[in-house]
Amino acid sequence: MQKPTSDERVLAALAHASILFSFFGPIGSILVWVSQRTKSKYVRFHALQAMGYQVFSFWAFLIGIFVLIFAAIPLTILVEASFPKYSNPSVFPFILQPIIFLGILGLMGIFFLYGFAGAVLCMMDRDFSYLIIGNWLKKKLFGEQITDDQFVEREDNWVSGICHATAIMRLLGLITPAIVWFTQKERSAKIRFQSLQAIFYQGTAIVVGIVTYVVMMVFYFMLIGAVIAGGVFGGHGPKGTEMSPVVGIIFLVFMVLFMIFWLISMLVVPIYYILSVVAGISTMRGHDFKYPILGRIVSNRLPPQA
């Protein structure tokens, strides 16, 4: 790549600094990429690696929190065992919570500082590549033997994979594939299909989650209302404390629905995330991935590209 101009350095720095908004998805780096993909190969590279870092680090961040929570428990037990004189079960939460909190702050600090380091180094006209991500992009997209057609194809694969990977962000993750679809649907058939597929996949999960939550809340308030009504009108024991049959039935239905909801969540939620990971990796490797059932529906309803 040629030596970047001052404007190119600023735009590349903005792509990395947009990590501030990464909880909304990599919208900053996506917008930089959309505006500069045909103008500057330098900015293009930094926007592509920034969007990858901002999404994949979010996965690593949440996995890190999960691991930290489970690691904090044996660590706390070890601390208490090491100081038996001061061991007291009542102080267990006060040891555990600071460990988890400080660990989360540490992970967030590393996550953001790495992105800011990229922005600063770009402004200083220094070469910067994220570990693994940057080196992989240099090899696959910016190698000396890569033709322009190969570059565009692999770039589209990368961006399509990013659209699937934003599933980790739930509602806010929809912003990224929506931006990609609206700006690139006329240019790339692959991006058009994969981004739209990601929108429907994540959108369906959000709608199902909202409907399930509303149903649970309706039964919950019905239960509260029945308890209040039963206490006022249906009590038969001392001071009206005996549960009425109506309250008992509603309570039983609520508990059954609650248990079904959590059992399904324990099965469906991991599958949802695993499928999004498979979709992201598959498309980045150049495969034409389709979600079960949904992918075929989107493919059949998508009008042919002119």
C-alpha positions as CSV (number, residue, x, y, z in Angstrom):
1,M,0.0,0.0,0.0
2,Q,1.1,3.5,-0.8
3,K,2.0,6.0,1.9
4,P,-1.3,7.4,3.3
5,T,-2.3,11.0,3.2
6,S,-3.3,12.9,6.3
7,D,-7.0,12.5,5.4
8,E,-6.6,8.8,5.0
9,R,-4.8,8.6,8.4
10,V,-7.7,10.5,10.1
11,L,-10.3,8.2,8.5
12,A,-8.4,5.0,9.5
13,A,-8.1,6.4,13.0
14,L,-11.8,7.1,13.1
15,A,-12.5,3.4,12.2
16,H,-10.5,2.3,15.2
17,A,-11.7,5.0,17.5
18,S,-15.3,4.0,16.7
19,I,-14.8,1.2,19.3
20,L,-16.5,3.7,21.6
21,F,-19.8,2.8,19.9
22,S,-19.0,-0.9,19.5
23,F,-21.9,-1.9,21.8
24,F,-24.1,-0.8,18.9
25,G,-22.1,-3.1,16.6
26,P,-19.2,-2.0,14.4
27,I,-21.3,0.8,12.8
28,G,-18.5,3.3,12.8
29,S,-16.0,1.1,11.0
30,I,-18.7,-0.1,8.6
31,L,-19.6,3.5,7.7
32,V,-15.9,4.3,7.1
33,W,-15.6,1.2,4.9
34,V,-18.7,2.0,2.9
35,S,-17.6,5.6,2.2
36,Q,-13.9,4.7,1.4
37,R,-13.9,1.2,-0.1
38,T,-13.4,2.5,-3.6
39,K,-11.2,5.5,-2.7
40,S,-8.5,4.3,-0.4
41,K,-7.0,0.8,0.0
42,Y,-5.3,2.0,3.2
43,V,-8.5,3.1,4.9
44,R,-10.3,0.0,3.5
45,F,-7.8,-2.3,5.3
46,H,-8.1,-0.5,8.6
47,A,-11.9,-0.3,8.5
48,L,-12.1,-4.0,7.7
49,Q,-9.9,-5.0,10.5
50,A,-11.6,-2.6,12.9
51,M,-15.0,-4.0,12.2
52,G,-13.6,-7.5,12.8
53,Y,-11.9,-6.6,16.1
54,Q,-15.0,-4.8,17.4
55,V,-17.3,-7.8,16.8
56,F,-14.9,-10.7,17.7
57,S,-13.7,-9.0,20.8
58,F,-17.3,-8.6,21.9
59,W,-17.6,-12.4,21.7
60,A,-14.3,-12.8,23.6
61,F,-15.4,-10.2,26.2
62,L,-18.6,-12.0,27.0
63,I,-16.9,-15.4,27.1
64,G,-14.3,-13.9,29.3
65,I,-17.0,-12.7,31.8
66,F,-18.5,-16.2,31.8
67,V,-15.2,-17.8,32.5
68,L,-14.4,-15.1,35.1
69,I,-17.6,-15.7,37.1
70,F,-16.9,-19.4,37.3
71,A,-13.2,-18.9,38.1
72,A,-14.0,-16.4,40.8
73,I,-15.9,-19.0,42.9
74,P,-13.0,-21.5,43.4
75,L,-10.6,-18.5,43.8
76,T,-12.7,-17.1,46.7
77,I,-12.9,-20.6,48.3
78,L,-9.1,-20.8,48.0
79,V,-8.7,-17.3,49.7
80,E,-11.0,-18.3,52.5
81,A,-9.2,-21.7,53.0
82,S,-5.8,-19.9,53.1
83,F,-7.1,-17.6,55.9
84,P,-9.3,-19.8,58.0
85,K,-9.2,-17.4,61.0
86,Y,-11.0,-14.8,58.9
87,S,-13.3,-17.2,57.1
88,N,-16.9,-16.3,57.4
89,P,-19.7,-17.5,54.9
90,S,-21.4,-14.1,55.4
91,V,-18.5,-12.3,53.7
92,F,-18.3,-14.6,50.8
93,P,-20.4,-12.3,48.4
94,F,-18.2,-9.3,49.5
95,I,-15.1,-11.2,48.3
96,L,-16.7,-12.6,45.1
97,Q,-18.3,-9.5,43.8
98,P,-15.1,-7.3,43.8
99,I,-13.2,-10.0,42.0
100,I,-15.8,-10.3,39.2
101,F,-16.2,-6.5,39.0
102,L,-12.5,-5.8,38.8
103,G,-12.1,-8.6,36.2
104,I,-14.9,-7.1,34.0
105,L,-13.3,-3.6,34.3
106,G,-10.0,-5.1,33.3
107,L,-11.4,-6.8,30.3
108,M,-13.2,-3.7,29.2
109,G,-10.0,-1.6,29.6
110,I,-8.0,-4.0,27.4
111,F,-10.8,-4.1,24.9
112,F,-11.0,-0.3,24.5
113,L,-7.4,0.6,24.9
114,Y,-6.3,-1.8,22.1
115,G,-8.7,0.0,19.7
116,F,-7.5,3.4,20.8
117,A,-3.9,2.3,20.3
118,G,-4.8,1.6,16.7
119,A,-6.3,5.0,16.3
120,V,-3.2,6.8,17.8
121,L,-0.8,4.7,15.7
122,C,-2.7,5.5,12.5
123,M,-2.6,9.2,13.3
124,M,1.2,8.9,13.9
125,D,1.6,7.2,10.5
126,R,2.7,4.0,12.1
127,D,1.9,0.5,10.8
128,F,-0.8,-1.1,12.9
129,S,-2.5,-4.5,12.7
130,Y,-4.6,-6.3,15.3
131,L,-3.2,-9.6,16.4
132,I,-4.5,-12.5,14.3
133,I,-7.2,-10.4,12.6
134,G,-4.9,-7.8,11.0
135,N,-2.3,-10.4,9.9
136,W,-5.0,-12.6,8.4
137,L,-6.5,-9.8,6.4
138,K,-3.1,-8.7,5.1
139,K,-2.4,-12.3,3.9
140,K,-5.9,-13.0,2.4
141,L,-6.8,-9.7,1.0
142,F,-3.7,-7.6,0.6
143,G,-1.1,-10.1,-0.5
144,E,1.1,-9.3,-3.5
145,Q,-0.4,-12.2,-5.6
146,I,-4.1,-11.2,-4.9
147,T,-6.0,-10.1,-8.0
148,D,-8.6,-7.4,-7.8
149,D,-11.4,-9.9,-8.3
150,Q,-10.1,-12.1,-5.5
151,F,-9.8,-9.1,-3.3
152,V,-13.4,-8.0,-3.8
153,E,-14.7,-11.6,-3.3
154,R,-12.8,-12.1,-0.1
155,E,-13.7,-8.7,1.2
156,D,-17.4,-9.5,0.6
157,N,-16.9,-12.8,2.4
158,W,-15.4,-11.0,5.4
159,V,-18.2,-8.4,5.6
160,S,-20.9,-11.1,5.2
161,G,-19.3,-13.0,8.1
162,I,-19.4,-9.8,10.2
163,C,-23.1,-9.4,9.6
164,H,-23.7,-12.9,11.0
165,A,-21.3,-12.4,14.0
166,T,-23.3,-9.4,15.3
167,A,-25.9,-11.8,16.5
168,I,-24.1,-11.6,19.9
169,M,-25.4,-8.1,20.3
170,R,-29.1,-9.0,19.9
171,L,-31.3,-6.0,19.0
172,L,-28.4,-3.6,18.4
173,G,-26.6,-6.2,16.3
174,L,-29.3,-5.7,13.6
175,I,-27.9,-2.2,12.8
176,T,-24.7,-3.6,11.1
177,P,-26.4,-6.0,8.6
178,A,-29.0,-3.4,7.9
179,I,-26.4,-0.8,7.0
180,V,-24.5,-3.3,4.9
181,W,-27.7,-4.4,3.1
182,F,-28.9,-0.9,2.3
183,T,-25.5,0.2,1.0
184,Q,-24.2,-2.9,-0.8
185,K,-27.2,-4.8,-2.0
186,E,-26.9,-3.5,-5.6
187,R,-23.2,-4.2,-5.8
188,S,-22.8,-7.7,-4.4
189,A,-25.2,-10.6,-4.6
190,K,-23.4,-12.4,-1.8
191,I,-23.6,-9.5,0.6
192,R,-27.2,-8.9,-0.4
193,F,-28.3,-12.4,0.5
194,Q,-26.1,-13.0,3.6
195,S,-26.8,-9.6,5.2
196,L,-30.6,-10.0,4.6
197,Q,-30.4,-13.5,6.0
198,A,-28.6,-12.2,9.1
199,I,-31.3,-9.5,9.5
200,F,-34.2,-12.1,9.4
201,Y,-32.3,-14.6,11.6
202,Q,-31.6,-12.0,14.3
203,G,-34.9,-10.3,13.9
204,T,-36.8,-13.5,14.3
205,A,-35.0,-14.3,17.5
206,I,-35.7,-10.9,18.8
207,V,-39.5,-11.1,18.0
208,V,-39.7,-14.6,19.6
209,G,-37.9,-13.3,22.7
210,I,-40.2,-10.3,23.0
211,V,-43.4,-12.4,22.5
212,T,-42.2,-15.0,25.1
213,Y,-41.4,-12.2,27.6
214,V,-44.8,-10.6,27.1
215,V,-46.6,-13.9,27.6
216,M,-44.7,-14.5,30.8
217,M,-45.4,-11.0,32.1
218,V,-49.1,-11.4,31.3
219,F,-49.3,-14.6,33.3
220,Y,-47.2,-13.0,36.1
221,F,-49.6,-10.1,36.5
222,M,-52.5,-12.5,36.3
223,L,-51.0,-14.4,39.1
224,I,-50.5,-11.2,41.2
225,G,-54.0,-10.2,40.5
226,A,-55.4,-13.6,41.4
227,V,-53.5,-13.6,44.7
228,I,-54.8,-10.2,45.6
229,A,-58.3,-11.1,44.6
230,G,-58.1,-14.4,46.3
231,G,-56.9,-12.7,49.5
232,V,-59.8,-10.3,49.5
233,F,-62.6,-12.4,48.2
234,G,-61.6,-16.1,48.2
235,G,-60.0,-16.7,51.6
236,H,-61.5,-19.5,53.7
237,G,-58.9,-20.0,56.3
238,P,-58.0,-17.9,59.3
239,K,-58.0,-14.2,58.3
240,G,-58.5,-15.3,54.7
241,T,-55.1,-16.8,54.2
242,E,-56.1,-20.0,52.5
243,M,-55.3,-20.1,48.8
244,S,-58.3,-20.2,46.5
245,P,-58.6,-22.8,43.8
246,V,-58.4,-20.1,41.0
247,V,-55.1,-18.7,42.5
248,G,-53.7,-22.2,42.8
249,I,-54.5,-23.1,39.1
250,I,-53.0,-19.8,37.8
251,F,-49.9,-20.3,40.0
252,L,-49.5,-23.8,38.7
253,V,-49.8,-22.7,35.1
254,F,-47.4,-19.9,35.6
255,M,-44.8,-22.2,37.2
256,V,-45.2,-24.7,34.4
257,L,-44.7,-22.0,31.7
258,F,-41.8,-20.6,33.6
259,M,-40.0,-24.0,33.7
260,I,-40.8,-24.6,30.0
261,F,-39.4,-21.2,29.2
262,W,-36.1,-21.7,31.0
263,L,-35.7,-25.3,29.6
264,I,-36.2,-24.1,26.1
265,S,-33.9,-21.2,26.7
266,M,-31.2,-23.5,27.9
267,L,-31.4,-25.4,24.6
268,V,-32.4,-22.8,22.0
269,V,-30.1,-19.8,23.1
270,P,-26.8,-21.8,22.7
271,I,-28.0,-23.2,19.4
272,Y,-28.9,-19.7,18.2
273,Y,-25.4,-18.4,19.0
274,I,-23.6,-21.5,17.7
275,L,-25.5,-21.2,14.4
276,S,-24.4,-17.6,14.0
277,V,-20.8,-18.5,14.7
278,V,-21.0,-21.3,12.0
279,A,-22.6,-18.8,9.6
280,G,-19.9,-16.2,10.2
281,I,-17.0,-18.7,9.8
282,S,-18.6,-20.4,6.8
283,T,-19.2,-17.2,4.8
284,M,-15.8,-15.8,5.7
285,R,-14.3,-19.0,4.2
286,G,-16.2,-18.3,1.0
287,H,-19.1,-20.8,1.4
288,D,-22.7,-20.0,0.5
289,F,-24.2,-20.5,4.0
290,K,-27.9,-20.9,4.5
291,Y,-29.7,-21.1,7.9
292,P,-32.0,-24.1,8.2
293,I,-35.4,-23.3,6.8
294,L,-34.9,-19.5,7.1
295,G,-32.1,-19.5,4.5
296,R,-34.3,-21.3,1.9
297,I,-37.2,-18.9,2.6
298,V,-35.0,-15.8,2.1
299,S,-33.4,-17.3,-1.0
300,N,-36.8,-18.1,-2.6
301,R,-38.3,-14.7,-1.9
302,L,-35.3,-12.6,-2.8
303,P,-35.8,-11.1,-6.3
304,P,-33.1,-11.8,-8.8
305,Q,-30.4,-9.2,-9.0
306,A,-30.4,-7.1,-12.2
